[in-house]
Amino acid sequence: MDKKALFEHVSHLENQIGELYKELGTLKQHITQLLEENHELLVENGHLRTRLEEEIIPQQMDSPAEVKGNPSPEKDAQALRVGEGYDNLARLYQEGFHICNLHYGSIRKEGDCLFCLSFLNK
Ligand SMILES: [Zn+2]
């Protein structure tokens, strides 16, 4: 290998290393973004789980075998509470989150979710 070829080879390597270094910087930025996003999602998930425990579990504990045509003040209060829970879930859905059992609390990335909609229509 003559001296000129050797010099060109080293220059070429130098360029390649420069490119790799830039790429590494970009990847590092991506990782930082992902870590931030992951942190936000964890916090959000925590909030949503708290809300789930507050709203859905009391509803599930209500007796499903409700006798129709027998309104009582107690039942009215129950219906009101369920209505509030429904409004909160509908709002959550409008804000772009899943409220279905499958993906509860995660962000809806692909528009409407059939599971959520069928849940809302119950
Ligand atoms: Zn869903």
Boltz pocket constraint, residues with backbone or C-beta under 6 A from the ligand:
constraints:
  - pocket:
      binder: B
      contacts: [[A, 98], [A, 99], [A, 100], [A, 102], [A, 103], [A, 113], [A, 114], [A, 115], [A, 116]]
      max_distance: 6.0
